[in-house]
């Protein structure tokens, strides 16, 4: 499963109440269309930090970082790339 698939799965299973026939593309505008609200962002942040072992800072909390699955995935890739190796 790709990062985008993992994020999409979380959003559709945990944040969208009615998923009948809902297809969420990588570029659907999550905030602008109301798919994800402020409570959803908080849930999503917790999920991302746990699932991908990253720390999302206050500086990262910009609308453009959470506007779509593609932008969230890019943020996670950036965070994972910047982590020191264990």
Order of alpha helices (4+ residues) and beta strands (2+ residues): alpha-alpha-alpha
